[in-house]
Amino acid sequence: MIWYLSIALSVTLLYVLVRFLLIFNVERNTKFLWWAGASLFYFLSSSSWLLLDFNLIDEQTLDRLNLMGWAQVSGVSLLLTALSIENWEDRPLVARYPYAFNFAPLALIPAYILLYQTVYLQEVMIGIYEGGAIFVALLLFGLFTSKMFEYIYSFLGIVLVLLSFVVFWFPAETVTAFPWVWMLIATTGVLIFVSGYQHAVKQIRLEEAESED
């Protein structure tokens, strides 16, 4: 079951990457490239099974280079950047901070070098980064939903991702016996999020077209 869900999660993240690239192709807003970049790195971090099963790298080298850790910290950095740009665009012009500040989360990538030799601390810090990103997304898309109901599906998707995060980091005895649970919840949450997000973007475009007419 775990093996199948690992594949399903990787395929889902690849699907999300393609969806964001397609949205960018229509909207021509670079924030969608940051979403796509985050999806790409999380796809890579979830694809260790692919490297090992096809003998592209051995397990010892994979652990020594910490490729999954680098992919995760890069993914969460790009995710926080995308969220920051979403927040910047939602603000009124007078309340916007300098656009360059949106890229501050990218500093997490070089900072990761300081934790390179400390495996446990790496995992804890990445967990803190990801938990913070989910919390920010929950607040931001909760605000979006209060302004435009079409974002409700994205909000619900984030709630499921938060639930999977809690299940992964704080497992109860029942969940520990079924470690695939968090993967199933996360996969479902990500699919709901991106579908709801694309729906909301389309609705915004329709409203803008109607207002121009």
N, C-alpha and C positions, 0 to 999 in steps of 0.2 A: 504493500500500500504506500509506504513512504517513497519508494523508488518511483512509482507512477505519479505521485503528487509532486515530487521534485521536478519531473519532466513537465507536468502540467503548469507548475509555477513558472518555470523557465519559458515555456511557450507563451504563457499569458503575458509575461514581461516583454517578450519580443513583439507580441501583438500590440501591446500598449505603445511601444516604440514606433511601430509603423503608423498607428492611429495619430500620434502626435505629429509625425512628419507629414501626414496627409492634411492635418489641420493647418500646419504651417504653410503648406503649399497653397492653401486657399486664403488664409488670413494674412500671411506675410508679416507676422509679429514674431520677433526673435524669442519671446518668452517660451514659445512652444518648442523651440530648439533646446532650451534648458530642461524642459520637461522630458523631451526625447533623450537628452544626454543622461539624465538621471535614470531613465528606464533602461538605457543601454548598459550602464555600469551595474545596475541591480540584476539585469539579465546575466551579465558576466559573473557576478558574485554567486548567483544561484546555479551556475553551470559547471561546477567542479566535476559532477558526474560525467559530463560530456568529455572533459579533458582526460579523465581517468579511464573511462570505458573505451575510448578510441586510442589509448596509449599515447596521447599527445604530450603527457608529462607524468612523471611518477609521483606518488603521494608524498614522499619525503621532500622532493624539490618544491612541490606545491606548498607544503607547510613552511619550508625554509624561506621561500620568496614572499610568503604571505600575500599571494595574489588576490585571494578572496577579501582579505582585510583592506587592501588598497582599493579594490573595486567598490567595497561598501562605503568607505570614507569619501571616495570620489562621488559616489551616487548621492549620498546624503548632502554633500556640499552643493552639488548642482540642484538638488531638490530644494534646499533652503534658498538658493539664489532665485529659483523659479517662484517660490512663495513670496520672496521679498519684492520681486517685480510685480507680481499680482497685487500685492498690498500698495505699492507705489502707484500703479495705474488706477486703483480704486480711490485714491485720495483726491480731494479737490486740489486744483493747481496751487493755491496759496499754502497748502499744507505739505507739499511734496518736498522731500529731502533731496540732495544731489543724487542724480541717477547712479553715479559711480559707487555709492554706498551699497547698492544692491549686490555688489560682487564681493562684499566682505566675507561671506561664508566660505569662499574659495580658499581663504587662509587656513582652513581646517586641513587641507591636503598637505602643505609643507609641514604643518604642526604635527602631523601624524608621525613624522620621522622621529620625533622625540620619544615616541612610545614603541618604536619599531622592535626593540628587543624585549619588551615586556608583554607577553601574550595575554595574560589575564587583564592587565590594565587596558590593553588595546580593546578587548571585548567589552569591558565596562564603559569605556569612553565612547565607542561606537554606539552602544546601547543608549547612552545619554543623549548623543547627537540625534539618533533616530527617534527616541521618545520625544525630544524637544521639537523635532520637525513635525511629528504627528500631532502634537499638541497645538503648534502654530497653525497647521493646516485645519485642524478642527475649529479653532477660533475664527480663522479667516473665512472658511467656507460656511461657517455658521452665520457670519455677518453677511456674506453674499446671499445666503438663503433667505435671510430676513428682508433683503432688498428685491430678490428675484427668486420666486419659488422653484424655478426649474433647476436650481443648484441643489435641491433637496437630495437627489440621487447621489451626487458627488459627496455630500455631507454624510449620508448613510454609508457610503463606501468607506469613508475615512473612519467612521465609527467601528466598522468591521475590522479594518486594519489595526486600529487601536486595540480591539479585543484580541486579535491574533498576537500583538506585541505583548500584551499582559499575559496571555496564555504561555507564550514562549519564555518569558523572563520570570514569571511567578507561577510555576506549574503546581496544581494540586495533585493529590495522589491519583485521582481518576484520570486526569489529563496526562500525567507522566506515563501511565500505562498505554496511552494512545498518542505518541508524539507527532502523529500526522495531522492532529486536529488543527494546530496553528497554521499549517500549510493550506489546509482546505479553507479556513476562514480568510486567510490573507489573499488567496487566489480569487475567492468570491468578491472580497472587498475591492480589490484592484480593478476587477472587471466592471463592477458597478460604478466605481469612481470615474473611470475613463469614459464609460458610456454616458453617464450623467453630465460629465464635463463637456463632451462633444455636443450633446443635446442643448446645453445652456448656451454654448458658443453660437450654435446655429440660430437659436431663438434671439440672441442679441443682434445677430446680423440681420435677421428678418425685421426686427423692430427698427433698426437703423435705416433699412431700406424703405420701410413704410413712412418713417418720419421725413425722409428726403423727398418722398413723393408728395 
